[in-house]
């Protein structure tokens, strides 16, 4: 176990988030059991008041989880100094491979948490709680995810041993190795670059189309493109974006971008990427519940803002990622 | 947007109306933050100092180990190590600790041949260049009431008094390094400590390529199995681990204080006064929804957290960087008698703020969610009827 302040903050924060979320689930289940919106009994009034408690508990818990994803990235990056052979987060994660499992769980939470918060906002604004069952059901899925996050983080941090000699990004993300990371690093630069820009353009076009002429097809297309954009961008990060940021033709690490020597550009990059994807997914999510008129009215008002914010986040991401590609002195033309 | 700002304005005026109750929370909250921030800032500052100091340390130090203990190393080893590819200068080092019976304190003695061992700045005078000369740190000069132009009497290994002329005194700015330091010429130190001929305390090895340090260390270990090569990066890593551990340890100890603070916050938030209940009742009767009151409570919490966070942080900055960590230093500074005065280079990072926020604001917010809701669902009719 490494008693690092960041580790304590992460474990404490995740434990607090889980406690709040479990409380939200318990109260939520109590509410659902006797929920009858058409009734005007004192019990129903009390239950309606309790929905505010569930919303507050869950929103605070999920906000803590979103912030903890950033803290996790920085802490893992900071811990590399304690391990022989580690130079960034990759080395720290290799020091105890359980750490790699935390990443997909964090990514899932990072996508699901804002979706739940947005859905909850619409539900409250609609006035008659049209999607209360769906959102409390979602909490029952989110709580195990947050629990998994806490357990995996605890297992990762407790299992770290500074005496372990670890290997870093140079060996993991190299085109010569084997495994997914090496496959990504070995992707040809120019075809990947074309795919990245094409995907970004298609995603932005879909959002613009959805903003101007909202329709079910446009909403579904936007969500599909959002997920494709996420996958293509993560592959591009390893394949070519990292090369331009580091100005090295062999350095494919997606974590070194978080370090100060690269102006910590990774934080705005990843934050804008996830924001863009979440805003892209929201219209499709709202589509599921549009059968309820009160919800559809609330969703219509919010959707415009989501799509505008999604477009802005995508432009910020593509802009930030393209600066070293377009204006940097490094070029991959010879490869 | 305007609605949110109006609620914020109302929240601030509500806080001001109950300023004494809120002041109590801010004081305790701020104090908790100040303690945790002091720990974080100080350990990070010490880590920074250690890194700065170790920039001048040799790439590789070779010690001899006998019976599991550090032993004097034969100077002949240097020749063979120098022959390894990639190795530059290999020089024997003479240094040690000296218990001074007059002042009941420990001094650190270092021998030099030409330049100072690190980038040390002399306050006045020069470094020793002739036999029986020495330069002393500020703490030694003060403890022994000596200085440039005066003498320093020490007891040699065979119990005889030896007099040295003090020709230099180190600057206070380097006191973390030089406070208990006395610098001699190598020959004087060998004589004072009675180090046998052909032996040194350890060997400092220069390696031209940083990437080869561990290979050279492995080779040295193979040629001389009785040695222990220590690389600079190992020392840096150890310092990192030690300071992270100390910081984490202290934070864990203060977790109890944090828990106590959360209980206080919960208690204060739960026990809302009759006046406050009436106020919420009136607001709801005037058309405020539960959501609005929850937002009001959120803004109140945010204002209290931000105020306490800034006050606590400023207190910690003053404590660590202006007052030299006077309250925490005794806990972490170790066993020496001649303590240096801590003068850390002020520095603060976004990460420290983020960790601090997670350690303090998150528990506060988590423990006030339920009480805020309880206040927000106050029934206006019930309250107005009294």
Interface residues (C-beta under 8 A of the other chain):
Chain A: X2 X3 X4 X5 X6 X7 X8 X9 X10 X12 X13 X16 X19 X20 X23 X49 X52 X53 X56 X57 X60 X64 X67 X68 X70 X71 X74 X78 X81 X82 X83 X84 X124 X162
Chain B: X39 X40 X43 X236 X237 X240 X241 X244 X245 X247 X248 X249 X251 X252 X255 X290 X291 X294 X351 X354 X355 X358 X359 X362 X363 X365 X366 X369 X370 X372 X373 X376 X377
